[in-house]
Each structure stands twice: as C-alpha cells, then as structure tokens.
Amino acid sequence: SEDVLSKDAGECAICLEELQQGDTIARLPCLCIYHKGQVFLKGHMNCIDEWFEVNRSCPEHPSD
C-alpha cells in the first residue's frame, strides 16, 4: 500500500537513501517500507516499483 511516512525510518534497502518524514512510501505485507515516487539529486526514484520489475519478493525477505 502507498502511504506518507510520519517519521524518519532509516535507510531504503534498495537505493540506500534515507527514508524521511513526508516521503511517499510503499509498505509491503511484511511491513518493510521503500520509497515510491521520490525525487533525489540523482533523479526520480520509484524504488519498489523498479525492484518489482525484476523480482516479485521483498528485498529484505526474499523467501516470504
């Protein structure tokens, strides 16, 4: 599901950028969160969407 982060939450395991309050995120069923539609200095990041183009499991829980 898509949501807006209510507080800083560490690092996105896909792009390694910080997950910051106000970022748009995707929350997976395992409760892991990743950027969804963020803009950084290096460009537009749809981390979880791009990940799912090549892999259909959570980056941190591949066996789930």
PDB file of N, CA, C, O and CB in Angstrom:
ATOM      1  N   SER A   1       0.837  -1.191   0.000  1.00  0.00           N
ATOM      2  CA  SER A   1       0.000   0.000   0.000  1.00  0.00           C
ATOM      3  C   SER A   1       0.873   1.242   0.000  1.00  0.00           C
ATOM      4  O   SER A   1       2.011   1.205   0.468  1.00  0.00           O
ATOM      5  CB  SER A   1      -0.948   0.005   1.212  1.00  0.00           C
ATOM      6  N   GLU A   2       0.349   2.337  -0.521  1.00  0.00           N
ATOM      7  CA  GLU A   2       1.090   3.600  -0.594  1.00  0.00           C
ATOM      8  C   GLU A   2       0.709   4.470   0.590  1.00  0.00           C
ATOM      9  O   GLU A   2      -0.453   4.512   0.996  1.00  0.00           O
ATOM     10  CB  GLU A   2       0.809   4.343  -1.932  1.00  0.00           C
ATOM     11  N   ASP A   3       1.700   5.168   1.144  1.00  0.00           N
ATOM     12  CA  ASP A   3       1.480   5.957   2.348  1.00  0.00           C
ATOM     13  C   ASP A   3       2.505   7.082   2.376  1.00  0.00           C
ATOM     14  O   ASP A   3       3.427   7.113   1.561  1.00  0.00           O
ATOM     15  CB  ASP A   3       1.578   5.075   3.631  1.00  0.00           C
ATOM     16  N   VAL A   4       2.338   8.013   3.324  1.00  0.00           N
ATOM     17  CA  VAL A   4       3.318   9.066   3.567  1.00  0.00           C
ATOM     18  C   VAL A   4       3.948   8.792   4.931  1.00  0.00           C
ATOM     19  O   VAL A   4       3.246   8.575   5.918  1.00  0.00           O
ATOM     20  CB  VAL A   4       2.659  10.502   3.511  1.00  0.00           C
ATOM     21  N   LEU A   5       5.254   8.805   4.971  1.00  0.00           N
ATOM     22  CA  LEU A   5       5.988   8.473   6.191  1.00  0.00           C
ATOM     23  C   LEU A   5       5.790   9.548   7.249  1.00  0.00           C
ATOM     24  O   LEU A   5       5.984  10.733   6.979  1.00  0.00           O
ATOM     25  CB  LEU A   5       7.480   8.297   5.890  1.00  0.00           C
ATOM     26  N   SER A   6       5.406   9.139   8.449  1.00  0.00           N
ATOM     27  CA  SER A   6       5.122  10.093   9.521  1.00  0.00           C
ATOM     28  C   SER A   6       6.359  10.456  10.347  1.00  0.00           C
ATOM     29  O   SER A   6       6.341  11.441  11.085  1.00  0.00           O
ATOM     30  CB  SER A   6       4.059   9.529  10.431  1.00  0.00           C
ATOM     31  N   LYS A   7       7.435   9.666  10.228  1.00  0.00           N
ATOM     32  CA  LYS A   7       8.689   9.992  10.919  1.00  0.00           C
ATOM     33  C   LYS A   7       9.838   9.336  10.178  1.00  0.00           C
ATOM     34  O   LYS A   7       9.625   8.387   9.424  1.00  0.00           O
ATOM     35  CB  LYS A   7       8.657   9.528  12.412  1.00  0.00           C
ATOM     36  N   ASP A   8      11.057   9.828  10.381  1.00  0.00           N
ATOM     37  CA  ASP A   8      12.235   9.248   9.751  1.00  0.00           C
ATOM     38  C   ASP A   8      12.315   7.760  10.102  1.00  0.00           C
ATOM     39  O   ASP A   8      11.982   7.355  11.216  1.00  0.00           O
ATOM     40  CB  ASP A   8      13.525   9.994  10.198  1.00  0.00           C
ATOM     41  N   ALA A   9      12.765   6.949   9.132  1.00  0.00           N
ATOM     42  CA  ALA A   9      12.740   5.500   9.347  1.00  0.00           C
ATOM     43  C   ALA A   9      13.987   4.798   8.837  1.00  0.00           C
ATOM     44  O   ALA A   9      13.902   3.660   8.377  1.00  0.00           O
ATOM     45  CB  ALA A   9      11.533   4.907   8.681  1.00  0.00           C
ATOM     46  N   GLY A  10      15.136   5.443   8.906  1.00  0.00           N
ATOM     47  CA  GLY A  10      16.373   4.781   8.499  1.00  0.00           C
ATOM     48  C   GLY A  10      16.597   4.860   7.005  1.00  0.00           C
ATOM     49  O   GLY A  10      16.336   5.886   6.376  1.00  0.00           O
ATOM     50  N   GLU A  11      17.084   3.762   6.441  1.00  0.00           N
ATOM     51  CA  GLU A  11      17.557   3.754   5.070  1.00  0.00           C
ATOM     52  C   GLU A  11      16.723   2.822   4.195  1.00  0.00           C
ATOM     53  O   GLU A  11      16.344   1.734   4.629  1.00  0.00           O
ATOM     54  CB  GLU A  11      19.016   3.345   5.027  1.00  0.00           C
ATOM     55  N   CYS A  12      16.440   3.239   2.980  1.00  0.00           N
ATOM     56  CA  CYS A  12      15.772   2.385   1.997  1.00  0.00           C
ATOM     57  C   CYS A  12      16.790   1.332   1.549  1.00  0.00           C
ATOM     58  O   CYS A  12      17.878   1.681   1.091  1.00  0.00           O
ATOM     59  CB  CYS A  12      15.223   3.227   0.764  1.00  0.00           C
ATOM     60  N   ALA A  13      16.448   0.065   1.677  1.00  0.00           N
ATOM     61  CA  ALA A  13      17.372  -1.023   1.342  1.00  0.00           C
ATOM     62  C   ALA A  13      17.627  -1.141  -0.157  1.00  0.00           C
ATOM     63  O   ALA A  13      18.534  -1.862  -0.574  1.00  0.00           O
ATOM     64  CB  ALA A  13      16.832  -2.333   1.863  1.00  0.00           C
ATOM     65  N   ILE A  14      16.842  -0.445  -0.965  1.00  0.00           N
ATOM     66  CA  ILE A  14      17.033  -0.520  -2.415  1.00  0.00           C
ATOM     67  C   ILE A  14      17.978   0.577  -2.902  1.00  0.00           C
ATOM     68  O   ILE A  14      18.973   0.281  -3.564  1.00  0.00           O
ATOM     69  CB  ILE A  14      15.683  -0.411  -3.138  1.00  0.00           C
ATOM     70  N   CYS A  15      17.680   1.849  -2.582  1.00  0.00           N
ATOM     71  CA  CYS A  15      18.502   2.958  -3.095  1.00  0.00           C
ATOM     72  C   CYS A  15      19.534   3.453  -2.083  1.00  0.00           C
ATOM     73  O   CYS A  15      20.444   4.201  -2.441  1.00  0.00           O
ATOM     74  CB  CYS A  15      17.608   4.114  -3.503  1.00  0.00           C
ATOM     75  N   LEU A  16      19.398   3.043  -0.829  1.00  0.00           N
ATOM     76  CA  LEU A  16      20.287   3.423   0.270  1.00  0.00           C
ATOM     77  C   LEU A  16      20.171   4.890   0.672  1.00  0.00           C
ATOM     78  O   LEU A  16      21.014   5.395   1.413  1.00  0.00           O
ATOM     79  CB  LEU A  16      21.705   3.128  -0.108  1.00  0.00           C
ATOM     80  N   GLU A  17      19.132   5.581   0.190  1.00  0.00           N
ATOM     81  CA  GLU A  17      18.839   6.948   0.636  1.00  0.00           C
ATOM     82  C   GLU A  17      18.010   6.859   1.923  1.00  0.00           C
ATOM     83  O   GLU A  17      17.345   5.853   2.171  1.00  0.00           O
ATOM     84  CB  GLU A  17      18.074   7.769  -0.483  1.00  0.00           C
ATOM     85  N   GLU A  18      18.053   7.905   2.727  1.00  0.00           N
ATOM     86  CA  GLU A  18      17.297   7.923   3.968  1.00  0.00           C
ATOM     87  C   GLU A  18      15.789   7.998   3.697  1.00  0.00           C
ATOM     88  O   GLU A  18      15.343   8.701   2.790  1.00  0.00           O
ATOM     89  CB  GLU A  18      17.740   9.102   4.837  1.00  0.00           C
ATOM     90  N   LEU A  19      15.027   7.272   4.489  1.00  0.00           N
ATOM     91  CA  LEU A  19      13.567   7.367   4.488  1.00  0.00           C
ATOM     92  C   LEU A  19      13.215   8.474   5.480  1.00  0.00           C
ATOM     93  O   LEU A  19      13.398   8.313   6.686  1.00  0.00           O
ATOM     94  CB  LEU A  19      12.873   5.978   4.873  1.00  0.00           C
ATOM     95  N   GLN A  20      12.712   9.592   4.970  1.00  0.00           N
ATOM     96  CA  GLN A  20      12.486  10.758   5.804  1.00  0.00           C
ATOM     97  C   GLN A  20      11.011  11.095   5.915  1.00  0.00           C
ATOM     98  O   GLN A  20      10.211  10.795   5.029  1.00  0.00           O
ATOM     99  CB  GLN A  20      13.244  11.942   5.260  1.00  0.00           C
ATOM    100  N   GLN A  21      10.673  11.731   7.039  1.00  0.00           N
ATOM    101  CA  GLN A  21       9.294  12.164   7.265  1.00  0.00           C
ATOM    102  C   GLN A  21       8.786  12.917   6.046  1.00  0.00           C
ATOM    103  O   GLN A  21       9.469  13.791   5.512  1.00  0.00           O
ATOM    104  CB  GLN A  21       9.192  13.049   8.531  1.00  0.00           C
ATOM    105  N   GLY A  22       7.576  12.569   5.610  1.00  0.00           N
ATOM    106  CA  GLY A  22       6.966  13.214   4.456  1.00  0.00           C
ATOM    107  C   GLY A  22       7.210  12.492   3.145  1.00  0.00           C
ATOM    108  O   GLY A  22       6.548  12.793   2.152  1.00  0.00           O
ATOM    109  N   ASP A  23       8.152  11.535   3.111  1.00  0.00           N
ATOM    110  CA  ASP A  23       8.402  10.763   1.892  1.00  0.00           C
ATOM    111  C   ASP A  23       7.198   9.889   1.574  1.00  0.00           C
ATOM    112  O   ASP A  23       6.531   9.381   2.475  1.00  0.00           O
ATOM    113  CB  ASP A  23       9.672   9.894   2.041  1.00  0.00           C
ATOM    114  N   THR A  24       6.926   9.719   0.282  1.00  0.00           N
ATOM    115  CA  THR A  24       5.910   8.763  -0.146  1.00  0.00           C
ATOM    116  C   THR A  24       6.561   7.396  -0.152  1.00  0.00           C
ATOM    117  O   THR A  24       7.633   7.209  -0.727  1.00  0.00           O
ATOM    118  CB  THR A  24       5.318   9.124  -1.557  1.00  0.00           C
ATOM    119  N   ILE A  25       5.906   6.441   0.492  1.00  0.00           N
ATOM    120  CA  ILE A  25       6.470   5.102   0.626  1.00  0.00           C
ATOM    121  C   ILE A  25       5.461   4.043   0.193  1.00  0.00           C
ATOM    122  O   ILE A  25       4.261   4.299   0.098  1.00  0.00           O
ATOM    123  CB  ILE A  25       6.914   4.852   2.072  1.00  0.00           C
ATOM    124  N   ALA A  26       5.976   2.868  -0.063  1.00  0.00           N
ATOM    125  CA  ALA A  26       5.147   1.687  -0.257  1.00  0.00           C
ATOM    126  C   ALA A  26       5.437   0.760   0.915  1.00  0.00           C
ATOM    127  O   ALA A  26       6.594   0.498   1.244  1.00  0.00           O
ATOM    128  CB  ALA A  26       5.431   0.984  -1.649  1.00  0.00           C
ATOM    129  N   ARG A  27       4.377   0.269   1.537  1.00  0.00           N
ATOM    130  CA  ARG A  27       4.526  -0.654   2.671  1.00  0.00           C
ATOM    131  C   ARG A  27       4.074  -2.035   2.189  1.00  0.00           C
ATOM    132  O   ARG A  27       2.930  -2.213   1.769  1.00  0.00           O
ATOM    133  CB  ARG A  27       3.683  -0.174   3.941  1.00  0.00           C
ATOM    134  N   LEU A  28       4.979  -2.998   2.254  1.00  0.00           N
ATOM    135  CA  LEU A  28       4.681  -4.355   1.810  1.00  0.00           C
ATOM    136  C   LEU A  28       3.950  -5.134   2.908  1.00  0.00           C
ATOM    137  O   LEU A  28       3.932  -4.692   4.057  1.00  0.00           O
ATOM    138  CB  LEU A  28       5.977  -5.085   1.409  1.00  0.00           C
ATOM    139  N   PRO A  29       3.350  -6.276   2.582  1.00  0.00           N
ATOM    140  CA  PRO A  29       2.657  -7.081   3.591  1.00  0.00           C
ATOM    141  C   PRO A  29       3.555  -7.487   4.771  1.00  0.00           C
ATOM    142  O   PRO A  29       3.067  -7.674   5.885  1.00  0.00           O
ATOM    143  CB  PRO A  29       2.091  -8.324   2.940  1.00  0.00           C
ATOM    144  N   CYS A  30       4.864  -7.623   4.527  1.00  0.00           N
ATOM    145  CA  CYS A  30       5.805  -7.968   5.604  1.00  0.00           C
ATOM    146  C   CYS A  30       6.131  -6.752   6.478  1.00  0.00           C
ATOM    147  O   CYS A  30       6.885  -6.870   7.445  1.00  0.00           O
ATOM    148  CB  CYS A  30       7.103  -8.546   5.011  1.00  0.00           C
ATOM    149  N   LEU A  31       5.565  -5.577   6.142  1.00  0.00           N
ATOM    150  CA  LEU A  31       5.709  -4.296   6.835  1.00  0.00           C
ATOM    151  C   LEU A  31       7.002  -3.557   6.505  1.00  0.00           C
ATOM    152  O   LEU A  31       7.260  -2.498   7.078  1.00  0.00           O
ATOM    153  CB  LEU A  31       5.636  -4.519   8.310  1.00  0.00           C
ATOM    154  N   CYS A  32       7.826  -4.089   5.591  1.00  0.00           N
ATOM    155  CA  CYS A  32       9.000  -3.346   5.129  1.00  0.00           C
ATOM    156  C   CYS A  32       8.518  -2.153   4.304  1.00  0.00           C
ATOM    157  O   CYS A  32       7.472  -2.215   3.658  1.00  0.00           O
ATOM    158  CB  CYS A  32       9.964  -4.263   4.288  1.00  0.00           C
ATOM    159  N   ILE A  33       9.297  -1.061   4.333  1.00  0.00           N
ATOM    160  CA  ILE A  33       8.907   0.132   3.592  1.00  0.00           C
ATOM    161  C   ILE A  33      10.031   0.561   2.653  1.00  0.00           C
ATOM    162  O   ILE A  33      11.214   0.397   2.952  1.00  0.00           O
ATOM    163  CB  ILE A  33       8.545   1.277   4.558  1.00  0.00           C
ATOM    164  N   TYR A  34       9.625   1.119   1.501  1.00  0.00           N
ATOM    165  CA  TYR A  34      10.555   1.555   0.465  1.00  0.00           C
ATOM    166  C   TYR A  34      10.009   2.820  -0.178  1.00  0.00           C
ATOM    167  O   TYR A  34       8.808   3.085  -0.127  1.00  0.00           O
ATOM    168  CB  TYR A  34      10.780   0.441  -0.600  1.00  0.00           C
ATOM    169  N   HIS A  35      10.906   3.603  -0.788  1.00  0.00           N
ATOM    170  CA  HIS A  35      10.475   4.808  -1.498  1.00  0.00           C
ATOM    171  C   HIS A  35       9.534   4.465  -2.650  1.00  0.00           C
ATOM    172  O   HIS A  35       9.662   3.427  -3.299  1.00  0.00           O
ATOM    173  CB  HIS A  35      11.690   5.576  -2.025  1.00  0.00           C
ATOM    174  N   LYS A  36       8.605   5.354  -2.877  1.00  0.00           N
ATOM    175  CA  LYS A  36       7.707   5.245  -4.030  1.00  0.00           C
ATOM    176  C   LYS A  36       7.495   6.651  -4.565  1.00  0.00           C
ATOM    177  O   LYS A  36       6.786   7.447  -3.950  1.00  0.00           O
ATOM    178  CB  LYS A  36       6.333   4.561  -3.647  1.00  0.00           C
ATOM    179  N   GLY A  37       8.099   6.963  -5.701  1.00  0.00           N
ATOM    180  CA  GLY A  37       7.904   8.267  -6.330  1.00  0.00           C
ATOM    181  C   GLY A  37       8.679   9.404  -5.697  1.00  0.00           C
ATOM    182  O   GLY A  37       8.186  10.532  -5.675  1.00  0.00           O
ATOM    183  N   GLN A  38       9.871   9.155  -5.183  1.00  0.00           N
ATOM    184  CA  GLN A  38      10.685  10.202  -4.570  1.00  0.00           C
ATOM    185  C   GLN A  38      11.592  10.860  -5.600  1.00  0.00           C
ATOM    186  O   GLN A  38      11.950  10.231  -6.596  1.00  0.00           O
ATOM    187  CB  GLN A  38      11.521   9.629  -3.423  1.00  0.00           C
ATOM    188  N   VAL A  39      11.969  12.116  -5.376  1.00  0.00           N
ATOM    189  CA  VAL A  39      12.906  12.825  -6.234  1.00  0.00           C
ATOM    190  C   VAL A  39      14.140  13.165  -5.406  1.00  0.00           C
ATOM    191  O   VAL A  39      14.040  13.839  -4.381  1.00  0.00           O
ATOM    192  CB  VAL A  39      12.261  14.112  -6.844  1.00  0.00           C
ATOM    193  N   PHE A  40      15.307  12.694  -5.856  1.00  0.00           N
ATOM    194  CA  PHE A  40      16.575  12.973  -5.190  1.00  0.00           C
ATOM    195  C   PHE A  40      17.499  13.681  -6.165  1.00  0.00           C
ATOM    196  O   PHE A  40      17.161  13.849  -7.336  1.00  0.00           O
ATOM    197  CB  PHE A  40      17.228  11.669  -4.658  1.00  0.00           C
ATOM    198  N   LEU A  41      18.650  14.091  -5.692  1.00  0.00           N
ATOM    199  CA  LEU A  41      19.629  14.743  -6.562  1.00  0.00           C
ATOM    200  C   LEU A  41      19.980  13.861  -7.757  1.00  0.00           C
ATOM    201  O   LEU A  41      20.224  14.366  -8.853  1.00  0.00           O
ATOM    202  CB  LEU A  41      20.895  15.087  -5.774  1.00  0.00           C
ATOM    203  N   LYS A  42      20.007  12.548  -7.548  1.00  0.00           N
ATOM    204  CA  LYS A  42      20.379  11.657  -8.650  1.00  0.00           C
ATOM    205  C   LYS A  42      19.187  11.267  -9.515  1.00  0.00           C
ATOM    206  O   LYS A  42      19.338  10.459 -10.432  1.00  0.00           O
ATOM    207  CB  LYS A  42      21.035  10.408  -8.103  1.00  0.00           C
ATOM    208  N   GLY A  43      18.020  11.815  -9.252  1.00  0.00           N
ATOM    209  CA  GLY A  43      16.882  11.550 -10.121  1.00  0.00           C
ATOM    210  C   GLY A  43      15.655  11.051  -9.392  1.00  0.00           C
ATOM    211  O   GLY A  43      15.613  10.983  -8.163  1.00  0.00           O
ATOM    212  N   HIS A  44      14.663  10.707 -10.181  1.00  0.00           N
ATOM    213  CA  HIS A  44      13.374  10.238  -9.659  1.00  0.00           C
ATOM    214  C   HIS A  44      13.497   8.781  -9.227  1.00  0.00           C
ATOM    215  O   HIS A  44      14.015   7.960  -9.984  1.00  0.00           O
ATOM    216  CB  HIS A  44      12.251  10.397 -10.724  1.00  0.00           C
ATOM    217  N   MET A  45      13.034   8.447  -8.037  1.00  0.00           N
ATOM    218  CA  MET A  45      13.176   7.095  -7.506  1.00  0.00           C
ATOM    219  C   MET A  45      11.819   6.472  -7.230  1.00  0.00           C
ATOM    220  O   MET A  45      11.054   6.981  -6.412  1.00  0.00           O
ATOM    221  CB  MET A  45      14.015   7.106  -6.234  1.00  0.00           C
ATOM    222  N   ASN A  46      11.524   5.397  -7.892  1.00  0.00           N
ATOM    223  CA  ASN A  46      10.381   4.551  -7.587  1.00  0.00           C
ATOM    224  C   ASN A  46      10.964   3.213  -7.170  1.00  0.00           C
ATOM    225  O   ASN A  46      10.774   2.203  -7.847  1.00  0.00           O
ATOM    226  CB  ASN A  46       9.384   4.411  -8.818  1.00  0.00           C
ATOM    227  N   CYS A  47      11.665   3.212  -6.067  1.00  0.00           N
ATOM    228  CA  CYS A  47      12.471   2.061  -5.665  1.00  0.00           C
ATOM    229  C   CYS A  47      11.725   0.734  -5.756  1.00  0.00           C
ATOM    230  O   CYS A  47      12.182  -0.191  -6.427  1.00  0.00           O
ATOM    231  CB  CYS A  47      12.960   2.258  -4.263  1.00  0.00           C
ATOM    232  N   ILE A  48      10.591   0.639  -5.090  1.00  0.00           N
ATOM    233  CA  ILE A  48       9.914  -0.649  -5.026  1.00  0.00           C
ATOM    234  C   ILE A  48       9.310  -1.022  -6.380  1.00  0.00           C
ATOM    235  O   ILE A  48       9.287  -2.201  -6.734  1.00  0.00           O
ATOM    236  CB  ILE A  48       8.827  -0.623  -3.951  1.00  0.00           C
ATOM    237  N   ASP A  49       8.823  -0.046  -7.141  1.00  0.00           N
ATOM    238  CA  ASP A  49       8.279  -0.349  -8.467  1.00  0.00           C
ATOM    239  C   ASP A  49       9.364  -0.894  -9.383  1.00  0.00           C
ATOM    240  O   ASP A  49       9.147  -1.869 -10.102  1.00  0.00           O
ATOM    241  CB  ASP A  49       7.643   0.903  -9.089  1.00  0.00           C
ATOM    242  N   GLU A  50      10.548  -0.255  -9.354  1.00  0.00           N
ATOM    243  CA  GLU A  50      11.664  -0.717 -10.175  1.00  0.00           C
ATOM    244  C   GLU A  50      12.144  -2.098  -9.714  1.00  0.00           C
ATOM    245  O   GLU A  50      12.487  -2.940 -10.544  1.00  0.00           O
ATOM    246  CB  GLU A  50      12.822   0.295 -10.122  1.00  0.00           C
ATOM    247  N   TRP A  51      12.169  -2.331  -8.413  1.00  0.00           N
ATOM    248  CA  TRP A  51      12.560  -3.630  -7.877  1.00  0.00           C
ATOM    249  C   TRP A  51      11.610  -4.723  -8.377  1.00  0.00           C
ATOM    250  O   TRP A  51      12.047  -5.788  -8.813  1.00  0.00           O
ATOM    251  CB  TRP A  51      12.576  -3.593  -6.336  1.00  0.00           C
ATOM    252  N   PHE A  52      10.317  -4.443  -8.306  1.00  0.00           N
ATOM    253  CA  PHE A  52       9.322  -5.444  -8.708  1.00  0.00           C
ATOM    254  C   PHE A  52       9.331  -5.730 -10.213  1.00  0.00           C
ATOM    255  O   PHE A  52       8.758  -6.729 -10.648  1.00  0.00           O
ATOM    256  CB  PHE A  52       7.942  -4.983  -8.295  1.00  0.00           C
ATOM    257  N   GLU A  53       9.969  -4.874 -11.012  1.00  0.00           N
ATOM    258  CA  GLU A  53      10.099  -5.169 -12.438  1.00  0.00           C
ATOM    259  C   GLU A  53      10.986  -6.386 -12.673  1.00  0.00           C
ATOM    260  O   GLU A  53      10.834  -7.073 -13.683  1.00  0.00           O
ATOM    261  CB  GLU A  53      10.665  -3.958 -13.181  1.00  0.00           C
ATOM    262  N   VAL A  54      11.917  -6.664 -11.748  1.00  0.00           N
ATOM    263  CA  VAL A  54      12.847  -7.793 -11.918  1.00  0.00           C
ATOM    264  C   VAL A  54      12.705  -8.860 -10.839  1.00  0.00           C
ATOM    265  O   VAL A  54      13.233  -9.960 -10.999  1.00  0.00           O
ATOM    266  CB  VAL A  54      14.269  -7.286 -11.925  1.00  0.00           C
ATOM    267  N   ASN A  55      12.007  -8.567  -9.747  1.00  0.00           N
ATOM    268  CA  ASN A  55      11.898  -9.504  -8.642  1.00  0.00           C
ATOM    269  C   ASN A  55      10.563  -9.272  -7.929  1.00  0.00           C
ATOM    270  O   ASN A  55      10.229  -8.130  -7.616  1.00  0.00           O
ATOM    271  CB  ASN A  55      13.097  -9.348  -7.657  1.00  0.00           C
ATOM    272  N   ARG A  56       9.812 -10.311  -7.671  1.00  0.00           N
ATOM    273  CA  ARG A  56       8.483 -10.155  -7.074  1.00  0.00           C
ATOM    274  C   ARG A  56       8.448 -10.368  -5.556  1.00  0.00           C
ATOM    275  O   ARG A  56       7.365 -10.485  -4.983  1.00  0.00           O
ATOM    276  CB  ARG A  56       7.534 -11.115  -7.723  1.00  0.00           C
ATOM    277  N   SER A  57       9.602 -10.420  -4.898  1.00  0.00           N
ATOM    278  CA  SER A  57       9.613 -10.613  -3.446  1.00  0.00           C
ATOM    279  C   SER A  57      10.247  -9.404  -2.758  1.00  0.00           C
ATOM    280  O   SER A  57      10.918  -8.590  -3.393  1.00  0.00           O
ATOM    281  CB  SER A  57      10.376 -11.908  -3.073  1.00  0.00           C
ATOM    282  N   CYS A  58      10.022  -9.307  -1.460  1.00  0.00           N
ATOM    283  CA  CYS A  58      10.621  -8.232  -0.663  1.00  0.00           C
ATOM    284  C   CYS A  58      12.146  -8.336  -0.714  1.00  0.00           C
ATOM    285  O   CYS A  58      12.688  -9.432  -0.570  1.00  0.00           O
ATOM    286  CB  CYS A  58      10.119  -8.293   0.809  1.00  0.00           C
ATOM    287  N   PRO A  59      12.843  -7.228  -0.915  1.00  0.00           N
ATOM    288  CA  PRO A  59      14.310  -7.258  -0.940  1.00  0.00           C
ATOM    289  C   PRO A  59      14.937  -7.770   0.360  1.00  0.00           C
ATOM    290  O   PRO A  59      16.026  -8.344   0.348  1.00  0.00           O
ATOM    291  CB  PRO A  59      14.834  -5.877  -1.232  1.00  0.00           C
ATOM    292  N   GLU A  60      14.247  -7.560   1.469  1.00  0.00           N
ATOM    293  CA  GLU A  60      14.780  -7.972   2.773  1.00  0.00           C
ATOM    294  C   GLU A  60      14.257  -9.323   3.236  1.00  0.00           C
ATOM    295  O   GLU A  60      14.810  -9.918   4.162  1.00  0.00           O
ATOM    296  CB  GLU A  60      14.449  -6.935   3.808  1.00  0.00           C
ATOM    297  N   HIS A  61      13.191  -9.815   2.598  1.00  0.00           N
ATOM    298  CA  HIS A  61      12.582 -11.096   2.969  1.00  0.00           C
ATOM    299  C   HIS A  61      12.273 -11.905   1.704  1.00  0.00           C
ATOM    300  O   HIS A  61      11.104 -12.161   1.419  1.00  0.00           O
ATOM    301  CB  HIS A  61      11.283 -10.871   3.807  1.00  0.00           C
ATOM    302  N   PRO A  62      13.282 -12.306   0.949  1.00  0.00           N
ATOM    303  CA  PRO A  62      13.048 -12.946  -0.344  1.00  0.00           C
ATOM    304  C   PRO A  62      12.290 -14.261  -0.272  1.00  0.00           C
ATOM    305  O   PRO A  62      11.708 -14.678  -1.274  1.00  0.00           O
ATOM    306  CB  PRO A  62      14.342 -13.181  -1.015  1.00  0.00           C
ATOM    307  N   SER A  63      12.274 -14.918   0.858  1.00  0.00           N
ATOM    308  CA  SER A  63      11.585 -16.202   0.964  1.00  0.00           C
ATOM    309  C   SER A  63      10.109 -16.063   1.307  1.00  0.00           C
ATOM    310  O   SER A  63       9.364 -17.042   1.260  1.00  0.00           O
ATOM    311  CB  SER A  63      12.257 -17.053   2.000  1.00  0.00           C
ATOM    312  N   ASP A  64       9.675 -14.828   1.657  1.00  0.00           N
ATOM    313  CA  ASP A  64       8.255 -14.613   2.022  1.00  0.00           C
ATOM    314  C   ASP A  64       7.361 -14.609   0.804  1.00  0.00           C
ATOM    315  O   ASP A  64       6.148 -14.443   0.929  1.00  0.00           O
ATOM    316  CB  ASP A  64       8.084 -13.296   2.779  1.00  0.00           C
TER     317      ASP A  64
END
